[in-house]
Amino acid sequence: MQQYNGFSDEDNQILLVEICAWIDKNIETNIGWGVLSEASELNHKELQILFERYLQTSPMTYIRKRKEEGKNQLPSFTITPKFLSKNNG
């Protein structure tokens, strides 16, 4: 499977974990598309694809759910088998 952003699945996993950690650290602020794009250095489309592909949700839905769950709880998302696969052929 061709990568949409040129990164390997492993690099995308690291990137997603870093973005989610940043969201958790800043969960009490107003995180919109512009702020998230600037912090992640990804554009709207790249963020959308990353979250949809690996978490089956949009970044804004993820943020909303994290706010509802509370910042002290672990996220209730799962990484798909496609994400964990080293060979997506």
Backbone as CSV, one residue per row, in Angstrom:
resi,resn,N_x,N_y,N_z,CA_x,CA_y,CA_z,C_x,C_y,C_z
1,MET,0.840,-1.177,0.000,0.000,0.000,0.000,0.889,1.246,0.000
2,GLN,0.624,2.147,-0.874,1.398,3.379,-0.946,1.034,4.281,0.227
3,GLN,2.047,4.872,0.817,1.825,5.770,1.949,1.339,7.114,1.424
4,TYR,0.350,7.699,2.075,-0.216,8.968,1.630,0.712,10.143,1.906
5,ASN,1.619,9.996,2.882,2.483,11.122,3.244,3.966,10.792,3.119
6,GLY,4.287,9.650,2.579,5.677,9.269,2.401,6.328,8.678,3.638
7,PHE,5.613,8.637,4.752,6.146,8.081,5.994,5.789,6.608,6.095
8,SER,6.624,5.853,6.775,6.315,4.446,7.031,5.215,4.364,8.084
9,ASP,4.613,3.192,8.210,3.603,3.005,9.253,4.192,3.285,10.631
10,GLU,5.429,2.873,10.839,6.075,3.111,12.133,6.213,4.617,12.399
11,ASP,6.626,5.363,11.389,6.738,6.813,11.541,5.375,7.454,11.769
12,ASN,4.353,6.964,11.066,3.004,7.489,11.276,2.508,7.178,12.688
13,GLN,2.857,6.004,13.206,2.463,5.648,14.567,3.099,6.618,15.561
14,ILE,4.375,6.882,15.401,5.078,7.818,16.286,4.447,9.198,16.174
15,LEU,4.181,9.631,14.964,3.575,10.929,14.733,2.207,11.024,15.402
16,LEU,1.393,10.007,15.242,0.060,10.002,15.836,0.138,10.028,17.359
17,VAL,1.031,9.257,17.939,1.207,9.253,19.392,1.628,10.636,19.872
18,GLU,2.544,11.269,19.148,2.992,12.615,19.523,1.858,13.631,19.421
19,ILE,1.059,13.544,18.374,-0.068,14.461,18.219,-1.082,14.249,19.336
20,CYS,-1.395,12.992,19.633,-2.358,12.697,20.698,-1.833,13.156,22.058
21,ALA,-0.537,13.008,22.300,0.062,13.487,23.547,-0.028,15.007,23.621
22,TRP,0.209,15.678,22.496,0.104,17.131,22.465,-1.328,17.564,22.751
23,ILE,-2.282,16.867,22.143,-3.699,17.171,22.389,-4.006,17.028,23.879
24,ASP,-3.573,15.930,24.483,-3.833,15.720,25.910,-3.207,16.822,26.765
25,LYS,-2.008,17.237,26.403,-1.317,18.283,27.159,-2.059,19.616,27.049
26,ASN,-2.715,19.837,25.928,-3.379,21.108,25.657,-4.903,20.999,25.638
27,ILE,-5.436,19.953,26.232,-6.862,19.648,26.135,-7.753,20.760,26.700
28,GLU,-7.254,21.538,27.624,-8.057,22.600,28.228,-8.124,23.865,27.363
29,THR,-7.356,23.894,26.283,-7.384,25.050,25.393,-8.334,24.788,24.238
30,ASN,-8.606,25.813,23.468,-9.461,25.678,22.299,-8.590,25.220,21.127
31,ILE,-8.663,23.944,20.802,-7.842,23.377,19.728,-8.698,23.273,18.467
32,GLY,-8.436,24.145,17.533,-9.111,24.111,16.242,-8.156,23.593,15.184
33,TRP,-8.629,23.577,13.942,-7.816,23.061,12.843,-6.511,23.827,12.693
34,GLY,-6.565,25.141,12.784,-5.359,25.946,12.598,-4.305,25.658,13.643
35,VAL,-4.738,25.586,14.889,-3.822,25.314,15.997,-3.226,23.917,15.852
36,LEU,-4.077,22.942,15.539,-3.614,21.559,15.400,-2.659,21.417,14.208
37,SER,-2.967,22.079,13.118,-2.086,22.036,11.947,-0.730,22.654,12.253
38,GLU,-0.755,23.787,12.939,0.500,24.447,13.284,1.334,23.587,14.232
39,ALA,0.695,23.019,15.240,1.415,22.210,16.228,1.979,20.929,15.619
40,SER,1.225,20.317,14.717,1.641,19.035,14.136,2.478,19.194,12.868
41,GLU,2.448,20.389,12.301,3.101,20.654,11.024,2.512,19.809,9.892
42,LEU,1.224,19.494,10.024,0.488,18.773,8.989,-0.685,19.634,8.549
43,ASN,-1.089,19.482,7.295,-2.256,20.236,6.857,-3.540,19.495,7.227
44,HIS,-4.657,20.148,6.983,-5.970,19.603,7.327,-6.168,18.196,6.758
45,LYS,-5.878,18.039,5.494,-6.078,16.745,4.818,-5.185,15.658,5.411
46,GLU,-3.915,15.984,5.666,-2.995,15.000,6.247,-3.459,14.559,7.633
47,LEU,-3.910,15.513,8.433,-4.429,15.177,9.768,-5.662,14.292,9.659
48,GLN,-6.564,14.681,8.771,-7.803,13.919,8.592,-7.502,12.473,8.197
49,ILE,-6.617,12.286,7.236,-6.266,10.945,6.772,-5.593,10.149,7.888
50,LEU,-4.672,10.759,8.599,-3.952,10.078,9.680,-4.922,9.557,10.744
51,PHE,-5.817,10.409,11.203,-6.764,9.999,12.243,-7.776,8.987,11.716
52,GLU,-8.296,9.211,10.508,-9.273,8.278,9.939,-8.656,6.903,9.691
53,ARG,-7.455,6.903,9.169,-6.814,5.640,8.806,-6.501,4.781,10.023
54,TYR,-6.019,5.409,11.079,-5.544,4.641,12.218,-6.469,4.636,13.425
55,LEU,-7.339,5.628,13.540,-8.233,5.687,14.705,-9.704,5.655,14.322
56,GLN,-9.997,5.641,13.045,-11.359,5.641,12.533,-12.201,6.780,13.112
57,THR,-11.594,7.929,13.229,-12.292,9.119,13.695,-11.589,10.339,13.135
58,SER,-12.233,11.469,13.237,-11.596,12.712,12.804,-10.824,13.316,13.975
59,PRO,-9.876,14.191,13.682,-9.150,14.835,14.770,-10.072,15.610,15.721
60,MET,-11.065,16.303,15.178,-11.955,17.099,16.029,-12.847,16.208,16.892
61,THR,-13.279,15.071,16.360,-14.057,14.131,17.164,-13.184,13.535,18.256
62,TYR,-11.949,13.217,17.928,-11.007,12.700,18.924,-10.841,13.715,20.057
63,ILE,-10.629,14.979,19.703,-10.445,16.025,20.714,-11.691,16.144,21.580
64,ARG,-12.851,16.173,20.961,-14.105,16.280,21.720,-14.271,15.112,22.692
65,LYS,-13.987,13.906,22.227,-14.107,12.728,23.099,-13.110,12.774,24.242
66,ARG,-11.906,13.232,23.952,-10.893,13.346,25.017,-11.328,14.364,26.065
67,LYS,-11.936,15.445,25.649,-12.441,16.437,26.601,-13.534,15.826,27.464
68,GLU,-14.404,15.027,26.847,-15.484,14.375,27.582,-14.950,13.335,28.560
69,GLU,-13.917,12.596,28.154,-13.345,11.540,28.993,-12.566,12.100,30.168
70,GLY,-12.030,13.267,30.005,-11.187,13.850,31.044,-9.734,13.567,30.745
71,LYS,-8.911,14.554,30.987,-7.514,14.441,30.595,-6.723,13.431,31.413
72,ASN,-7.238,12.992,32.553,-6.507,12.042,33.390,-6.772,10.589,33.021
73,GLN,-7.714,10.359,32.124,-8.019,8.997,31.710,-7.277,8.677,30.424
74,LEU,-7.028,7.401,30.223,-6.394,6.961,28.983,-7.369,7.094,27.828
75,PRO,-6.885,7.396,26.642,-7.768,7.479,25.484,-8.450,6.144,25.216
76,SER,-9.675,6.213,24.736,-10.419,4.990,24.446,-10.422,4.706,22.952
77,PHE,-9.262,4.779,22.332,-9.161,4.439,20.921,-8.289,3.203,20.774
78,THR,-8.419,2.575,19.632,-7.602,1.408,19.358,-6.902,1.596,18.023
79,ILE,-5.739,1.036,17.931,-4.995,1.039,16.677,-5.463,-0.170,15.880
80,THR,-5.772,0.017,14.628,-6.291,-1.069,13.810,-5.179,-2.038,13.412
81,PRO,-5.546,-3.273,13.052,-4.540,-4.220,12.560,-3.782,-3.671,11.352
82,LYS,-4.462,-2.915,10.490,-3.803,-2.316,9.331,-2.654,-1.424,9.788
83,PHE,-2.866,-0.701,10.877,-1.848,0.188,11.418,-0.654,-0.593,11.922
84,LEU,-0.913,-1.729,12.565,0.167,-2.513,13.162,0.936,-3.334,12.142
85,SER,0.327,-3.570,10.995,0.945,-4.402,9.972,2.153,-3.696,9.365
86,LYS,3.261,-4.386,9.327,4.459,-3.838,8.703,4.375,-3.959,7.177
87,ASN,3.608,-4.938,6.700,3.508,-5.177,5.263,2.060,-5.046,4.856
88,ASN,1.669,-3.834,4.437,0.291,-3.604,4.021,0.036,-3.986,2.575
89,GLY,1.099,-4.525,1.906,1.008,-5.018,0.541,0.066,-4.322,-0.283
